[in-house]
Amino acid sequence: MGIPSVVVVVEQFVAAARATARAQGVPDVAMVVVPQDYLVVDRDDVHGLVEPVVGEILDLLFVAAPARP
């Protein structure tokens, strides 16, 4: 089964992330999509962007089977 993992990806890169996952042999990798690139905002703003998906990330890591966005 491997190490539980979740990919956090911004909306505009979902297709590229899926293609990469397929190419690497993990087409059903768990992904959580955030609406905006959290790497180009102020540190304080990152919390506001990622906080809404923390529960989903934890569910995918510890509770649910991997889901596709």
Helices and strands as residue ranges (DSSP letters): E 7-10, G 11-13, H 14-23, E 31-34, H 43-50, G 51-53, H 54-62
